[in-house]
Structure formats: C-alpha cells, structure tokens
Amino acid sequence: MVQLKVNALEAAEGSPLVRITLQDIAGERQIQIWVGWPEAAAIQSHLEGNTPPRPMTHDLTTNILSLLEAKVLQLLISDMKEGTFYATLTVSANGRVHEVDCRPSDGIAIAVRCGAPIFISEDLLATIEKLDEQQGMEAPPPGAIVVESDDTTIH
C-alpha cells in the first residue's frame, strides 16, 4: 500500500468540477481525482482549519461516528473502472471492523477530519501511472490555479 496526502486542489472558472491531486508521502508519485465543488470545499475547509457555524454533511458524519464510538481507520482508493475511482472507508466499531463503499471525494473529506490515512494499492497506482504515460499527464484545466497543500484555497 502507498500512503497518500492531499497535495493540491485545482479548478477552472465555470467548471462544475475540481481536481484533487493526491501525492504519496515521499512526494514522488501522484494521482488526480475530479470531484464536485461541495466535496472539494469540504476538504479545503477542513484543511484550512475552518469550522462552519453549523455542521456540514461530512462534519455530521464524523460527529455521528464519534457518538457511536466508531473510529475511521483508513480510506483505501480501491479501484478505477472506466475512469471512475472507487474507495472503501474502513471503520472500527464495537470491536468489529467494517468496510464501507464510498466515493473517494466523501472518503477523503471524512478521512482528513478523522486524521485517518489515505492509501492506494501499489498495483492500482502503477496502472494509473501507465495510463498517464500513454495519455500524457492531464494538464490543469484552462484558467486553473494550482494550489499546493500549504495553501489549499480553491481558486
């Protein structure tokens, strides 16, 4: 398994999607996932340390998990089919471990709130890298501003 961290959020003016770049801890390899604005804003907000006046959806989810004394152990980006990523959130509760299917965007938003690590299998990462080599690494959308992890503002 390769551990990843949120490295950048990129958006183009007028685009309904935001690209999240996840980079391995060593900073040598990366994947890019396109997500909706609400999910990207939820990730950005938490990474910047902002607390909304009322709990947003991912905050509510983590609050419920906490009340149930459940712990998020990890997020695994588990598969990619026809360009769509799949993920599994691993949660421990009542002495049992549960794997919950989720969209990577929601999983990332929850994992960063819970301090849980984000992983991808070595095989899947290699497959993505091979596809990127064949297709050429996708350039940022026109008008995008690359925002490194030290400043996660979506522009």
C-alpha positions in Angstrom: 0.0 0.0 0.0 1.1 3.5 -0.8 0.0 6.3 1.6 -1.3 9.5 0.0 -1.9 13.0 1.1 -3.9 15.9 -0.4 -1.4 18.0 -2.3 -3.5 20.3 -4.4 -6.9 21.5 -5.4 -7.4 22.9 -8.9 -10.4 24.5 -10.5 -11.2 26.3 -13.7 -13.6 29.2 -13.7 -17.1 28.0 -14.6 -16.2 24.3 -14.2 -18.5 22.1 -12.2 -15.5 20.0 -11.1 -12.4 20.4 -9.0 -9.3 18.3 -9.5 -7.7 16.9 -6.3 -4.1 15.8 -6.6 -3.1 13.2 -4.1 0.6 12.7 -3.7 2.5 9.9 -2.0 4.1 10.8 1.3 7.6 10.7 -0.3 6.4 13.3 -2.8 7.4 11.2 -5.9 4.1 9.9 -7.3 0.6 11.2 -7.6 -2.9 10.6 -8.8 -5.6 13.1 -9.7 -9.3 12.7 -8.9 -12.1 15.0 -10.2 -14.7 15.8 -7.6 -17.7 18.2 -7.2 -17.4 21.7 -5.7 -19.2 20.8 -2.5 -16.9 17.9 -1.7 -13.8 19.9 -2.7 -15.0 22.8 -0.5 -15.5 20.4 2.4 -11.9 19.1 2.1 -10.5 22.6 1.6 -12.4 24.0 4.6 -11.1 21.3 7.0 -7.5 21.5 5.7 -7.6 25.3 6.3 -8.9 24.7 9.9 -12.2 26.5 9.2 -15.2 25.5 11.4 -18.6 26.2 10.0 -21.2 27.7 12.3 -23.3 24.6 11.7 -22.1 21.1 10.9 -21.8 20.4 7.2 -22.5 16.8 5.9 -19.0 15.4 6.4 -18.8 17.0 9.9 -22.2 15.5 10.7 -20.9 12.1 9.6 -17.8 12.3 11.7 -19.9 13.6 14.7 -22.2 10.5 14.4 -19.2 8.2 14.1 -17.8 9.8 17.3 -21.1 9.4 19.2 -21.2 5.8 18.2 -17.6 5.4 19.4 -16.6 4.3 15.9 -13.1 5.1 14.6 -12.2 5.7 10.9 -9.1 3.5 10.4 -8.3 4.4 6.8 -9.5 5.2 3.3 -8.4 2.9 0.5 -8.8 4.1 -3.1 -9.5 0.6 -4.2 -10.3 0.6 -7.9 -10.8 2.5 -11.1 -13.4 1.5 -13.7 -14.0 3.4 -16.9 -12.2 6.4 -15.4 -14.2 6.4 -12.2 -12.4 5.9 -8.9 -13.9 3.7 -6.1 -13.0 3.8 -2.5 -13.5 1.9 0.8 -13.6 3.6 4.2 -12.6 1.2 7.0 -14.3 1.8 10.3 -13.9 0.1 13.6 -16.9 0.0 15.9 -17.9 -2.3 18.8 -14.9 -4.5 18.4 -15.6 -5.1 14.7 -14.1 -3.7 11.5 -16.4 -2.6 8.7 -15.5 -1.7 5.2 -17.9 0.9 3.7 -18.1 1.6 0.0 -17.8 5.4 -0.7 -17.0 7.9 -3.3 -13.3 8.9 -2.9 -14.3 12.6 -2.5 -16.5 11.8 0.5 -14.0 9.4 1.9 -11.2 12.0 1.6 -13.4 14.6 3.3 -14.1 12.2 6.2 -10.5 10.8 6.4 -9.0 14.3 6.8 -11.5 15.2 9.5 -10.7 12.0 11.4 -6.9 12.1 10.9 -7.1 8.7 9.1 -4.5 7.8 6.5 -5.4 7.6 2.8 -4.0 4.6 0.8 -3.9 3.2 -2.7 -2.6 -0.2 -3.7 0.8 -0.3 -5.5 -0.9 -2.1 -8.4 -3.6 0.5 -8.9 -1.1 3.3 -8.6 1.1 1.6 -11.2 -1.9 1.2 -13.5 -2.8 4.9 -13.2 0.8 5.9 -13.9 0.9 3.7 -17.0 -2.4 5.3 -18.3 -1.0 8.8 -17.6 2.2 7.9 -19.6 0.0 6.6 -22.5 -2.4 9.5 -22.5 0.0 12.2 -21.2 -0.5 13.7 -17.8 -3.6 15.7 -17.9 -2.8 19.4 -17.8 -4.7 21.7 -15.4 -8.0 23.0 -16.9 -7.8 26.4 -18.7 -7.7 29.2 -16.1 -6.8 26.8 -13.2 -4.6 27.9 -10.4 -2.5 25.1 -8.8 -2.8 25.4 -5.1 -0.1 23.5 -3.1 -1.1 21.8 0.2 0.3 24.6 2.3 -2.4 26.8 0.8 -5.5 24.7 0.0 -7.7 27.6 -1.2 -9.7 26.6 -4.3 -9.3 29.4 -6.8 
